[in-house]
Amino acid sequence: MSYADTVFINMCKDIIENGISTEGEKVRPKWEDGSSAYTIKKFGVVNRYDLSKEFPAITLRRTALKSALDELLWIWQKKSSNIKDLNSHIWDSWANEDGSIGKAYGYQLGVKHQYKEGMMDQVDRVLFDLKNHPYSRRIMTNLYVHQDLSEMNLYPCAYSMTFNVTKEKDTDQLILNGILNQRSQDVLAANNWNVAQYALLLHMFAQVSDMKVGEFVHVIADAHIYDRHISIIEELIQRPTFPAPKVWLNPHIKDFYEFTTDDLHVENYETGPQIKGIPIAV
């Protein structure tokens, strides 16, 4: 099985067996029928993936890797917060009549800030530091900007990336590692989607910075399974698993802003059947 399968199965079992239910409590999310969307939750889940060994895609069901990359590029490359720039409908429920989700995600990454080296947005600052100050302990992004929260249609869930560079033992080869901090996660709908996205981000940043990928650490403050997802999860984690797929990027791309979804290649991705019609709480 994929190592990501092992992580996902163990996490889901732990949440179901040892998590805390929010049933009967005052919760914000609602189902489409207007009823409260309760969860079983665990606080402070930390999962680690060694990207140098395999790509962390689960095989219990297929993660749409090109669609996940498209959303990631929408946020990190296009720096957009308008669904008209996105080739899927996953953000439709949070967009206004003009297609905007407000001052969230891509908007925050596109805001330019004054640094000693000049005006840069957060993405360009990361790329600058990876090239010029790889051992800096300040290479990070933050989307959770309190002054703009009232103008966001959804507060950022995956809100911060911290990048850290190490060196391959006995060589001069630099290794790029990263930590994704997430305040909240719908485990069924979004877990491996986010893992795959930020693993791809590390691969892209490493490639354009002449580094190799290392560890990806995923920190989730509130990892939860919705009440209407429990039976789906219980069936999912009993499925047969398969080896991890081979995932690679076009090696000729040396500029982050030149990557497209066509530069992602996925081979030997065998999975269980897709789950259709997953109810999403809003």
VOBA-1610 file (N, C-alpha, C; in pm, whole numbers, padded with zeros to 5 digits, always signed):
BEGIN
Met+00084-00120+00000Met+00000+00000+00000Met+00087+00124+00000Ser+00029+00236-00040Ser+00095+00365-00029Ser+00112+00399+00119Tyr+00225+00465+00152Tyr+00244+00511+00289Tyr+00132+00607+00328Ala+00086+00685+00231Ala-00024+00779+00258Ala-00151+00704+00298Asp-00172+00584+00244Asp-00286+00502+00286Asp-00274+00466+00433Thr-00155+00425+00474Thr-00132+00387+00613Thr-00162+00504+00707Val-00112+00623+00672Val-00135+00742+00753Val-00284+00773+00760Phe-00350+00769+00645Phe-00492+00804+00640Phe-00577+00705+00719Ile-00552+00576+00703Ile-00630+00473+00773Ile-00613+00487+00924Asn-00488+00502+00969Asn-00463+00514+01113Asn-00525+00640+01172Met-00519+00750+01096Met-00580+00875+01143Met-00731+00860+01156Cys-00794+00802+01056Cys-00940+00786+01060Cys-00983+00694+01174Lys-00912+00586+01193Lys-00944+00495+01304Lys-00933+00566+01438Asp-00827+00646+01453Asp-00806+00717+01578Asp-00917+00818+01604Ile-00958+00890+01499Ile-01065+00989+01516Ile-01195+00919+01556Ile-01230+00811+01486Ile-01355+00741+01514Ile-01355+00676+01653Glu-01242+00615+01690Glu-01235+00541+01816Glu-01209+00632+01937Asn-01134+00740+01918Asn-01090+00820+02032Asn-01130+00966+02024Gly-01200+01005+01917Gly-01236+01145+01899Gly-01352+01189+01988Ile-01374+01318+01989Ile-01480+01380+02067Ile-01592+01426+01974Ser-01715+01394+02009Ser-01830+01434+01927Ser-01876+01575+01963Thr-01918+01649+01860Thr-01975+01783+01882Thr-02129+01779+01877Glu-02186+01659+01873Glu-02332+01650+01861Glu-02400+01724+01976Gly-02499+01806+01942Gly-02573+01882+02041Gly-02510+02015+02079Glu-02386+02038+02031Glu-02319+02164+02062Glu-02356+02271+01957Lys-02323+02393+01987Lys-02347+02503+01893Lys-02236+02502+01788Val-02269+02464+01665Val-02170+02457+01557Val-02215+02546+01441Arg-02117+02596+01367Arg-02146+02686+01254Arg-02194+02613+01129Pro-02126+02504+01084Pro-02161+02444+00954Pro-02302+02384+00952Lys-02364+02391+00836Lys-02496+02334+00815Lys-02494+02243+00693Trp-02582+02142+00696Trp-02604+02061+00577Trp-02699+02135+00484Glu-02711+02084+00365Glu-02796+02151+00265Glu-02940+02163+00311Asp-02985+02068+00394Asp-03123+02073+00443Asp-03140+02166+00563Gly-03031+02233+00603Gly-03038+02330+00711Gly-03007+02275+00849Ser-02989+02144+00861Ser-02959+02085+00992Ser-02812+02104+01027Ser-02783+02102+01156Ser-02646+02123+01201Ser-02556+02006+01159Ala-02435+02041+01117Ala-02338+01939+01073Ala-02241+01912+01188Tyr-02265+01802+01260Tyr-02182+01766+01373Tyr-02063+01679+01328Thr-01962+01672+01411Thr-01841+01596+01376Thr-01792+01513+01494Ile-01703+01418+01461Ile-01614+01357+01560Ile-01477+01416+01529Lys-01409+01469+01629Lys-01287+01545+01605Lys-01173+01502+01695Lys-01052+01525+01644Lys-00930+01509+01723Lys-00851+01638+01715Phe-00792+01676+01825Phe-00711+01798+01830Phe-00564+01764+01807Gly-00499+01845+01723Gly-00354+01837+01710Gly-00302+01713+01640Val-00356+01683+01523Val-00307+01570+01445Val-00183+01615+01366Val-00076+01536+01372Val+00047+01566+01299Val+00086+01445+01216Asn+00091+01462+01086Asn+00129+01355+00994Asn+00255+01396+00918Arg+00347+01300+00899Arg+00474+01327+00831Arg+00487+01238+00709Tyr+00538+01296+00601Tyr+00557+01224+00475Tyr+00698+01253+00423Asp+00772+01149+00388Asp+00904+01166+00328Asp+00887+01167+00176Leu+00889+01285+00117Leu+00862+01298-00026Leu+00975+01241-00111Ser+01091+01219-00051Ser+01201+01160-00127Ser+01178+01011-00154Lys+01086+00951-00079Lys+01061+00807-00093Lys+00944+00777-00186Glu+00834+00851-00173Glu+00720+00830-00263Glu+00626+00949-00252Phe+00539+00961-00353Phe+00443+01070-00351Phe+00324+01028-00265Pro+00276+01118-00176Pro+00173+01079-00078Pro+00031+01086-00130Ala+00000+01003-00229Ala-00137+00994-00280Ala-00199+00865-00227Ile-00318+00874-00168Ile-00385+00752-00122Ile-00434+00673-00243Thr-00448+00542-00222Thr-00501+00456-00329Thr-00636+00396-00292Leu-00685+00423-00171Leu-00817+00375-00130Leu-00924+00426-00226Arg-00907+00548-00272Arg-00987+00608-00378Arg-00896+00708-00449Arg-00935+00748-00567Arg-00848+00835-00646Arg-00857+00980-00598Thr-00741+01041-00579Thr-00732+01185-00560Thr-00704+01247-00696Ala-00786+01340-00737Ala-00773+01402-00869Ala-00654+01498-00865Leu-00535+01446-00894Leu-00413+01523-00872Leu-00403+01645-00962Lys-00449+01635-01086Lys-00440+01752-01174Lys-00537+01861-01130Ser-00654+01821-01082Ser-00748+01921-01030Ser-00696+01984-00902Ala-00631+01901-00818Ala-00571+01955-00696Ala-00461+02055-00730Leu-00380+02023-00830Leu-00275+02116-00873Leu-00335+02243-00932Asp-00443+02230-01006Asp-00508+02347-01064Asp-00552+02444-00955Glu-00610+02393-00847Glu-00651+02481-00737Glu-00530+02543-00670Leu-00424+02463-00652Leu-00303+02516-00590Leu-00243+02629-00673Leu-00238+02611-00804Leu-00184+02715-00891Leu-00275+02838-00892Trp-00404+02818-00879Trp-00500+02929-00869Trp-00465+03018-00750Ile-00427+02955-00640Ile-00395+03028-00518Ile-00252+03083-00520Trp-00154+02997-00550Trp-00013+03030-00531Trp+00053+03092-00653Gln+00001+03064-00770Gln+00063+03116-00892Gln-00018+03231-00951Lys-00149+03208-00970Lys-00235+03315-01020Lys-00269+03415-00911Lys-00259+03370-00785Lys-00291+03455-00669Lys-00430+03515-00685Ser-00522+03431-00724Ser-00658+03474-00752Ser-00752+03433-00641Ser-00856+03510-00623Ser-00965+03471-00532Ser-01098+03476-00607Asn-01091+03459-00740Asn-01211+03459-00823Asn-01224+03324-00893Ile-01339+03261-00877Ile-01356+03126-00931Ile-01357+03123-01084Lys-01365+03240-01148Lys-01358+03243-01294Lys-01218+03204-01343Asp-01120+03209-01253Asp-00983+03171-01286Asp-00953+03027-01249Leu-01054+02956-01201Leu-01039+02819-01153Leu-01116+02724-01243Asn-01055+02611-01275Asn-01117+02517-01369Asn-01197+02407-01300Ser-01260+02439-01188Ser-01347+02345-01119Ser-01453+02425-01045His-01544+02355-00979His-01656+02422-00911His-01650+02406-00759Ile-01532+02370-00707Ile-01522+02339-00565Ile-01543+02461-00475Trp-01526+02582-00530Trp-01543+02703-00450Trp-01675+02774-00477Asp-01760+02716-00558Asp-01883+02785-00599Asp-01969+02828-00481Ser-01976+02745-00378Ser-02064+02773-00264Ser-02020+02895-00184Trp-01894+02938-00201Trp-01843+03051-00123Trp-01820+03175-00209Ala-01858+03169-00335Ala-01834+03282-00425Ala-01958+03371-00435Asn-01935+03503-00454Asn-02047+03594-00473Asn-02088+03597-00621Glu-02179+03687-00654Glu-02231+03691-00791Glu-02123+03726-00894Asp-02014+03788-00849Asp-01904+03822-00940Asp-01797+03714-00946Gly-01816+03607-00868Gly-01720+03498-00867Gly-01612+03511-00761Ser-01616+03616-00680Ser-01511+03638-00581Ser-01541+03566-00450Ile-01435+03514-00385Ile-01448+03458-00251Ile-01399+03558-00146Gly-01375+03681-00190Gly-01331+03785-00098Gly-01180+03790-00084Lys-01134+03854+00022Lys-00990+03874+00042Lys-00924+03752+00106Ala-00945+03636+00044Ala-00896+03510+00100Ala-00795+03445+00005Tyr-00721+03350+00060Tyr-00629+03264-00016Tyr-00543+03342-00115Gly-00569+03329-00246Gly-00483+03390-00346Gly-00468+03540-00331Tyr-00575+03605-00287Tyr-00567+03750-00266Tyr-00454+03783-00169Gln-00447+03710-00058Gln-00346+03740+00044Gln-00205+03714-00008Leu-00188+03611-00088Leu-00055+03581-00141Leu-00011+03684-00244Gly-00106+03756-00303Gly-00073+03854-00404Gly-00048+03994-00350Val-00076+04017-00222Val-00053+04149-00163Val+00098+04173-00149Lys+00145+04285-00199Lys+00288+04316-00189Lys+00319+04384-00057His+00435+04347-00001His+00480+04402+00127His+00619+04460+00110Gln+00650+04557+00195Gln+00782+04620+00189Gln+00881+04539+00271Tyr+00989+04494+00206Tyr+01100+04427+00273Tyr+01226+04511+00251Lys+01334+04478+00318Lys+01460+04550+00298Lys+01505+04541+00153Glu+01469+04428+00088Glu+01513+04407-00050Glu+01416+04464-00153Gly+01306+04523-00107Gly+01210+04582-00198Gly+01070+04528-00176Met+00978+04566-00264Met+00839+04523-00256Met+00823+04384-00317Met+00765+04292-00241Met+00740+04156-00287Met+00613+04103-00224Asp+00545+04010-00295Asp+00436+03939-00230Asp+00494+03818-00159Gln+00409+03744-00089Gln+00458+03634-00005Gln+00522+03521-00085Val+00466+03489-00201Val+00522+03381-00283Val+00660+03419-00334Asp+00670+03541-00387Asp+00799+03585-00439Asp+00902+03599-00328Arg+00858+03631-00208Arg+00950+03639-00095Arg+01007+03501-00063Val+00921+03399-00064Val+00968+03262-00040Val+01070+03221-00145Leu+01037+03244-00272Leu+01127+03205-00381Leu+01259+03282-00372Phe+01252+03410-00334Phe+01373+03491-00317Phe+01462+03434-00206Asp+01399+03401-00093Asp+01478+03350+00020Asp+01536+03212-00008Leu+01461+03127-00077Leu+01514+02994-00108Leu+01638+03005-00195Lys+01642+03105-00279Lys+01758+03126-00366Lys+01871+03197-00295Asn+01838+03298-00212Asn+01941+03385-00155Asn+01972+03359-00007His+01874+03309+00068His+01894+03285+00212His+01834+03150+00250Pro+01880+03041+00189Pro+01814+02911+00211Pro+01811+02864+00355Tyr+01907+02908+00438Tyr+01909+02863+00576Tyr+01834+02957+00671Ser+01764+03053+00613Ser+01681+03140+00696Ser+01573+03058+00766Arg+01543+03096+00888Arg+01435+03031+00964Arg+01306+03115+00957Arg+01301+03204+00858Arg+01187+03296+00844Arg+01114+03279+00712Ile+01132+03165+00647Ile+01071+03145+00515Ile+00932+03086+00535Met+00833+03172+00534Met+00698+03125+00563Met+00594+03218+00501Thr+00472+03166+00492Thr+00359+03245+00442Thr+00246+03237+00545Asn+00157+03338+00541Asn+00043+03340+00632Asn-00076+03402+00562Leu-00185+03326+00555Leu-00307+03374+00491Leu-00412+03423+00591Tyr-00388+03399+00719Tyr-00489+03432+00821Tyr-00465+03574+00870Val-00510+03671+00790Val-00488+03812+00818Val-00614+03867+00885His-00607+03894+01013His-00726+03928+01092His-00797+04053+01040Gln-00722+04150+00992Gln-00786+04274+00947Gln-00873+04252+00825Asp-00853+04141+00754Asp-00930+04112+00632Asp-01032+04000+00650Leu-01040+03939+00767Leu-01130+03825+00786Leu-01275+03859+00754Ser-01317+03981+00789Ser-01457+04019+00765Ser-01489+04028+00617Glu-01386+04032+00532Glu-01406+04040+00388Glu-01372+03909+00318Met-01362+03801+00395Met-01340+03668+00339Met-01469+03588+00348Asn-01508+03523+00239Asn-01630+03443+00240Asn-01611+03311+00314Leu-01486+03270+00332Leu-01451+03156+00417Leu-01314+03185+00476Tyr-01302+03173+00608Tyr-01171+03191+00669Tyr-01077+03082+00618Pro-00950+03113+00595Pro-00857+03012+00543Pro-00845+02892+00637Cys-00854+02773+00580Cys-00834+02650+00657Cys-00686+02613+00660Ala-00628+02591+00542Ala-00484+02571+00531Ala-00422+02710+00520Tyr-00367+02760+00630Tyr-00338+02903+00636Tyr-00191+02940+00638Ser-00101+02845+00661Ser+00039+02883+00675Ser+00131+02771+00627Met+00232+02810+00550Met+00340+02718+00513Met+00471+02773+00568Thr+00548+02683+00630Thr+00682+02717+00675Thr+00780+02627+00600Phe+00880+02688+00538Phe+00979+02613+00460Phe+01110+02611+00536Asn+01177+02496+00531Asn+01302+02481+00603Asn+01398+02398+00518Val+01520+02448+00502Val+01619+02383+00416Val+01723+02311+00500Thr+01750+02187+00464Thr+01856+02108+00525Thr+01952+02065+00414Lys+02051+01985+00449Lys+02148+01940+00349Lys+02158+01788+00351Glu+02168+01731+00233Glu+02185+01586+00222Glu+02319+01548+00284Lys+02319+01442+00362Lys+02439+01403+00436Lys+02556+01375+00343Asp+02670+01430+00377Asp+02796+01409+00304Asp+02795+01466+00163Thr+02702+01556+00134Thr+02699+01623+00003Thr+02665+01770+00024Asp+02668+01845-00086Asp+02627+01985-00081Asp+02485+02004-00133Gln+02413+01894-00152Gln+02278+01902-00206Gln+02180+01952-00100Leu+02109+02062-00133Leu+02012+02117-00041Leu+01879+02044-00052Ile+01812+02031+00062Ile+01685+01959+00073Ile+01578+02056+00122Leu+01465+02061+00053Leu+01355+02149+00093Leu+01248+02071+00168Asn+01220+02115+00289Asn+01115+02058+00373Asn+01008+02164+00397Gly+00889+02119+00437Gly+00784+02216+00462Gly+00682+02167+00563Ile+00624+02262+00634Ile+00516+02235+00731Ile+00392+02313+00688Leu+00282+02241+00670Leu+00153+02305+00645Leu+00075+02308+00775Asn+00034+02427+00817Asn-00053+02443+00933Asn-00196+02464+00887Gln-00284+02384+00942Gln-00425+02389+00903Gln-00509+02398+01029Arg-00597+02499+01036Arg-00677+02518+01157Arg-00788+02414+01165Ser-00836+02364+01049Ser-00954+02278+01045Ser-00949+02195+00918Gln-00994+02069+00928Gln-00999+01989+00805Gln-01110+01886+00808Asp-01190+01886+00701Asp-01288+01782+00671Asp-01209+01665+00614Val-01186+01561+00695Val-01093+01455+00660Val-01135+01380+00533Leu-01262+01349+00520Leu-01306+01274+00401Leu-01292+01358+00275Ala-01341+01480+00279Ala-01345+01562+00158Ala-01209+01617+00120Ala-01124+01648+00218Ala-01009+01733+00187Ala-00872+01680+00228Asn-00863+01574+00309Asn-00731+01542+00364Asn-00627+01513+00257Asn-00649+01411+00176Asn-00543+01378+00081Asn-00532+01480-00031Trp-00641+01552-00057Trp-00637+01661-00154Trp-00534+01765-00110Asn-00540+01808+00017Asn-00445+01906+00067Asn-00303+01849+00076Val-00290+01725+00120Val-00158+01662+00129Val-00092+01660-00009Ala-00167+01616-00110Ala-00112+01610-00245Ala-00076+01749-00297Gln-00162+01847-00271Gln-00136+01984-00317Gln-00005+02038-00264Tyr+00015+02029-00134Tyr+00132+02091-00075Tyr+00258+02007-00093Ala+00241+01878-00118Ala+00355+01797-00164Ala+00399+01844-00302Leu+00303+01873-00389Leu+00336+01925-00522Leu+00401+02063-00512Leu+00353+02147-00420Leu+00414+02278-00403Leu+00561+02264-00363Leu+00590+02172-00271Leu+00729+02151-00231Leu+00812+02100-00349His+00754+02010-00429His+00826+01961-00547His+00857+02075-00643Met+00760+02163-00667Met+00781+02273-00760Met+00884+02372-00707Phe+00870+02412-00581Phe+00965+02506-00523Phe+01106+02447-00518Ala+01116+02319-00487Ala+01247+02255-00484Ala+01310+02255-00623Gln+01231+02220-00722Gln+01284+02212-00859Gln+01337+02346-00908Val+01262+02453-00883Val+01306+02584-00934Val+01416+02645-00847Ser+01444+02585-00732Ser+01548+02634-00642Ser+01670+02543-00642Asp+01674+02446-00734Asp+01786+02351-00744Asp+01805+02271-00616Met+01693+02232-00556Met+01696+02150-00436Met+01624+02018-00462Lys+01637+01927-00368Lys+01558+01804-00367Lys+01449+01818-00261Val+01343+01739-00276Val+01238+01742-00175Val+01275+01652-00057Gly+01229+01693+00060Gly+01252+01616+00181Gly+01122+01582+00249Glu+01104+01629+00372Glu+00985+01596+00450Glu+00874+01699+00433Phe+00752+01648+00428Phe+00633+01733+00436Phe+00561+01697+00564Val+00540+01796+00650Val+00472+01775+00778Val+00339+01848+00772His+00232+01778+00808His+00097+01833+00802His+00041+01840+00943Val+00018+01962+00990Val-00033+01984+01126Val-00178+02031+01116Ile-00269+01956+01176Ile-00412+01988+01170Ile-00462+02013+01312Ala-00506+02134+01339Ala-00554+02165+01475Ala-00683+02091+01507Asp-00778+02089+01411Asp-00908+02025+01431Asp-00933+01932+01313Ala-00896+01806+01328Ala-00917+01706+01222Ala-01049+01635+01254His-01146+01648+01163His-01279+01597+01196His-01343+01517+01083Ile-01430+01427+01125Ile-01513+01349+01033Ile-01657+01388+01062Tyr-01727+01436+00961Tyr-01867+01475+00978Tyr-01955+01353+01004Asp-02065+01376+01077Asp-02154+01266+01114Asp-02204+01189+00991Arg-02232+01259+00883Arg-02282+01193+00762Arg-02171+01130+00678His-02047+01143+00725His-01933+01083+00655His-01882+00957+00724Ile-01927+00931+00846Ile-01867+00822+00924Ile-01881+00688+00854Ser-02000+00656+00806Ser-02019+00526+00740Ser-01938+00518+00611Ile-01922+00630+00543Ile-01841+00633+00420Ile-01696+00606+00454Ile-01646+00671+00559Ile-01507+00649+00602Ile-01486+00506+00645Glu-01580+00449+00720Glu-01565+00312+00769Glu-01554+00214+00653Glu-01631+00237+00547Glu-01619+00151+00428Glu-01488+00176+00356Leu-01449+00303+00344Leu-01330+00341+00269Leu-01203+00277+00325Ile-01187+00280+00457Ile-01061+00232+00515Ile-01052+00080+00523Gln-01159+00011+00481Gln-01155-00135+00472Gln-01118-00183+00332Arg-01103-00092+00240Arg-01078-00130+00101Arg-00936-00183+00080Pro-00917-00259-00028Pro-00780-00298-00067Pro-00699-00174-00103Thr-00568-00182-00085Thr-00480-00070-00119Thr-00378-00115-00224Phe-00311-00017-00283Phe-00217-00043-00393Phe-00090+00038-00369Pro+00016+00007-00443Pro+00139+00087-00429Pro+00116+00232-00470Ala+00196+00321-00416Ala+00185+00463-00449Ala+00215+00484-00597Pro+00148+00580-00659Pro+00177+00610-00799Pro+00311+00681-00813Lys+00363+00682-00934Lys+00480+00764-00963Lys+00431+00898-01014Val+00473+01003-00948Val+00430+01139-00982Val+00555+01222-01009Trp+00558+01289-01124Trp+00673+01373-01155Trp+00632+01496-01233Leu+00717+01597-01227Leu+00694+01723-01295Leu+00789+01738-01412Asn+00748+01815-01511Asn+00834+01846-01625Asn+00967+01902-01574Pro+01078+01829-01594Pro+01206+01873-01536Pro+01266+01996-01603His+01210+02039-01714His+01263+02155-01786His+01213+02287-01728Ile+01112+02282-01642Ile+01057+02406-01584Ile+01148+02453-01470Lys+01200+02575-01486Lys+01288+02634-01384Lys+01232+02762-01324Asp+01111+02799-01367Asp+01044+02919-01317Asp+00908+02875-01265Phe+00882+02899-01137Phe+00756+02855-01076Phe+00635+02902-01155Tyr+00642+03020-01211Tyr+00527+03078-01280Tyr+00503+03017-01419Glu+00587+02925-01461Glu+00569+02859-01589Glu+00500+02723-01575Phe+00485+02672-01452Phe+00420+02543-01434Phe+00272+02550-01474Thr+00223+02447-01542Thr+00082+02429-01570Thr+00044+02287-01529Thr-00083+02257-01532Thr-00126+02121-01498Thr-00074+02019-01599Asp-00040+02064-01719Asp+00016+01972-01819Asp+00156+01927-01783Asp+00221+01996-01690Asp+00357+01959-01648Asp+00358+01853-01539Leu+00240+01813-01493Leu+00228+01706-01393Leu+00200+01574-01463His+00281+01474-01434His+00264+01342-01494His+00243+01239-01384Val+00140+01160-01398Val+00104+01059-01299Val+00103+00923-01368Glu+00177+00829-01312Glu+00188+00696-01372Glu+00155+00590-01268Asn+00093+00483-01317Asn+00065+00364-01234Asn-00017+00398-01109Tyr-00122+00478-01130Tyr-00207+00515-01017Tyr-00330+00425-01017Glu-00319+00314-00945Glu-00429+00219-00932Glu-00500+00245-00801Thr-00633+00256-00806Thr-00708+00292-00686Thr-00839+00215-00677Gly-00901+00227-00561Gly-01037+00180-00544Gly-01134+00274-00614Pro-01263+00238-00617Pro-01362+00321-00687Pro-01380+00457-00621Gln-01415+00555-00702Gln-01439+00689-00652Gln-01569+00692-00570Ile-01575+00785-00475Ile-01697+00804-00397Ile-01768+00926-00453Lys-01889+00908-00496Lys-01963+01018-00558Lys-02068+01073-00462Gly-02097+01201-00480Gly-02204+01263-00401Gly-02177+01279-00254Ile-02050+01304-00219Ile-02018+01328-00077Ile-02089+01456-00030Pro-02170+01449+00075Pro-02235+01571+00124Pro-02131+01665+00184Ile-02140+01794+00150Ile-02044+01893+00198Ile-02119+01993+00288Ala-02067+02010+00408Ala-02126+02107+00501Ala-02071+02246+00469Val-02158+02345+00474Val-02119+02482+00442Val-02153+02573+00562
//
